[in-house]
Amino acid sequence: ELIAVGGIHVSDEFVQTLEHEIESICIEYEFPSNELFKWSPGRKLWMRDNLIDDKRQSFFLKILKSLQAHEATAIVVIEDKNYKRATSAESHELDVIQLFFERAQYSLASNKRKGIIIASQPSGGRTDEYKFLAGCLDSLRTGTDYVKPDRIVLNVISTPPRFIRLLQVADVVTSCVLSFVSGETQYSPPCFSLIKSILLSYQERIGGFGLKIHPDYRYMNLYHWLLSDTQLNRDGEIYLLPQRNLPYKESPNSP
């Protein structure tokens, strides 16, 4: 079972203009006021039946191009729950959050910025929200063996995604990447090709930075097939990709 956490990093000077531009795109595509958009809309959402096929694809692509134009970057962390956690976190769900914080810290530090993280409110009610925020606070305080996220200046702030378009965009980015990595071939490839261009990178490598798939020993070859990476730096050791003794050595479709 794969789980994912992801987000977009938008510099403070672009937040307002990007939020307004995405709202304008929603108006252009005739969304009702304050109507939510998602990568996989549920039955209660307007776009499920009223924004379909090529028109939905066009809508998503226009939003993603707006991210490009506003110099946003994206981070997505995917974890296979069938394997050991990457950190000392108490659950796989907290583990992917820890890994996300590591990459958010790197993104902020490389831009010599500090920032805050705004997250979509958990759907389970106040108890789940409290548990989520407490877990985030603990993760930020302790960090990991590799990174102490001191560039993130406050605990995560949680809010209903309906009222912030950028949170809805983060859902599209994260869900699209997860779908593409999972092998979905009908809807995700055109959007992923745009998302790939804004994924956080280091020295022209995206794998392990903008897209982290844990565990590496199971999935590192996917960085080659999906991202065109030719190597992975893991714990100071360079792995040339694809690794012939690891899964997905011939293609992304078969381990």
PECOR-V667783 format. One record per backbone hydrogen bond with DSSP energy under -1.0 kcal/mol. CO is the residue of the C=O (numbers start at 0). NH is the residue of the N-H. Records with the same first field share a line. If there is no record, write none. Layout:
# PECOR-V667783
CO->NH, NH
This chain:
# PECOR-V667783
0->80
2->78
4->76
6->74
8->72
10->13
13->17
14->18
15->19
16->20
17->21
18->22
19->23
20->24
21->25
22->26
23->27
24->28
25->30
26->29
31->34
41->44
44->47
45->49
46->50
51->54
52->56
53->57
54->58
55->59
56->60
57->61
58->62
59->63
60->64
61->65
62->66
63->67
64->68
65->69
66->71
67->70
72->8
73->199
74->6
75->211
76->4
77->213
78->2
79->82
90->94
91->95
92->96
93->97
94->98
95->99
96->100
97->101
98->102
99->103
100->104
101->105
102->106
103->107
104->108
105->109
107->112
108->111
114->152
116->156
118->158
124->128
125->129
126->130
127->131
128->132
129->133
130->134
131->135
132->136
133->137
134->138
135->139
136->140
137->141
138->142
146->143
147->149
148->151
150->114
156->118
158->120
159->162
160->163
163->167
164->168
165->169
166->170
167->171
168->172
169->173
170->174
171->175
172->176
173->177
174->178
175->179
176->180
177->181
178->183
179->182
187->191
188->192
190->194
191->195
194->197
197->73
199->209
201->204
204->201
205->208, 210
209->75
210->207
211->77
213->79
214->217, 218
215->219
218->221
219->222
220->224
221->225
222->226, 228
223->227
229->240
231->238
233->236
236->233
238->231
242->245
